[in-house]
Each structure stands twice: as C-alpha cells, then as structure tokens.
C-alpha cells in the first residue's frame, strides 16, 4: 500500500469509478469547487447521492489515504482515520488519482486545526488559495502572532490564527460536543458529507466527537456498537442517540447528538439542515434503539 494525502480542499470518496455524474465534474478536478458543486445540485441530484449509492464518505485536505490499487486515473483507497466494519484498515472507496498527492514527511511537533466551519488557506504571499473545512489538520512549520506556517500537499502555506488552533491533548465534555455542533446549525445535509460544507448524520456525529478528542467509527451502525451503553432514562448532553427501522427493532439508519431537555441536535436528511428538535411525539421517539457515550462525564475523556 502507498500512503497519499488528499490534495484538494474536500475530496469525495466514490463507490466506484463509474459513480460520478456529469454534474459532479467539479469534484473530480484539482482544485475542486465544493461550493459550486453543491450549488449546482438540485434536490433530486442531492438525493441521488444516497439512493443510487454514489458516494461513500469524504476526506479533508491533508488527510491520510492508503492506495490499494490504481486503474485508469482512479485509486482504490482506504481511509485509516475513518474506522469502518467494511474494512479493518479504514473506510474504503474510490478517488480520482488527481485529488491525491504522495504523503510528505514533514517533521512537526504541532498541528494546526481549523476551528471554524470553513477557513482559507493562504499562499506565503498571504493570498487566498483554498477554502478548507473544519477539522482540517496540518503540520506546523513555524508561527508568528497572526499566522501559522503549515506544511501541506501543495508545499508550505499559511493559516490565520483566528481560524485555527493547535491540536490539544485535552478531551472535551459532552457539553463541549454539543457546543461544537451548534456552530453548524442550518448547514444543509449532504449524503456522505464529512466537512463544514455539509454533513450527513453520522459524519456530523463523528466530527463533533473528533473535535473534542473522542473517537468513533464513521457510520451510524458501527457507532451504535461502540462507546458505552447509556440507559434510555439517563442520557446526558453529548451522548449519541441511534434510531432503527421497524420502531427500533430493525437496522440502524440515523444518529443524533443528545442536546438536553429531551432535544436532539442532528443532520436529518437531504433537503433539510442541521437542527435542534424535541424528540417527543416524533417518529424518532418510536425508533430510538440505543444511546452510546463516547466521552467520560467525570474527566471529559474518551470512553
């Protein structure tokens, strides 16, 4: 296996090389045009990402990718940072080879992590170059009062300190997880989404946990088996709520974050946006099948 990194701001991981449609061409180039692509998608075209099983997940700029096979400009990959029952090495799928770069061996003691939903990467001449996502993490080469100099797949670049912070070993609490998620209220749902440009339900839960040092699998079905079991009568803010078909007896199909006071923070489905809702008297009340905790309430650490 060869180690690469994503060399575009956000890269779609496709189900197979035949999955992209003509409307998806903006996400196959380098650089990609994430906002332009999203704006071009009608409701029907967004929904088709799910119903036709076109996209598996996404990776962020600089995220590590293992290439298993190359074919006609495409790479079969697994993503080590996104655990999945589909492959013990990481989440599997296909990416255009053009969206990848050989991993650079930068020696760094710190990483700068974007803390806003999106933020710009700058050239060393302080010109905007790429709009990056929340949680993009890049090795720090140097810094001054206003800027981090970071190593990227494109070479040395700059991030504003007002947009990013250095990676901390400190773990967040359940309330921290909720507070992080509130920054994304009203962001449109995106099937397979793993970025500040759009999340699906499990991508949102995964990313809000990760932002607070708590790590879970990528998909809801796998997430429902991890962490620690929580009684239905004792959820705390930051717990993950899982919902299954057949009034909670079937396959897990959705995950949200418990907000407190009987409410849930979640990324619902295509055509809707991240929201806070009361669970009582909704379909979710009937479908609730599990509650799992990935943080420790006593210390704020991972379960």
Secondary structure, 3 states (H helix, E strand, C coil): CEEEEECCCEEEEECCCCCCCHHHHHHCCCCCCHHHHHHHCCHHHHHHHHHCCCEEEEEECCCEEEEEEEECCEEEEEECCCCECCECCCEEEEEEHHHEEECCCCCCCCEEEECCCEEEEECCCCCEEEEEECCCEEEEEEECCCEEEEEECCEEEEEECCCEEECCCCCCCHHHHHHHHHCCCCCEECCCCEECCEECHHHHHHHHHHCCCCCCCCCHHHHCCCCEECCHHHCCCCCEEEEEHHHHCCCEEEEEEEEECCEEEECCCCCCECEEEECCCCHHHHHEEEEEECECCCCCCEC
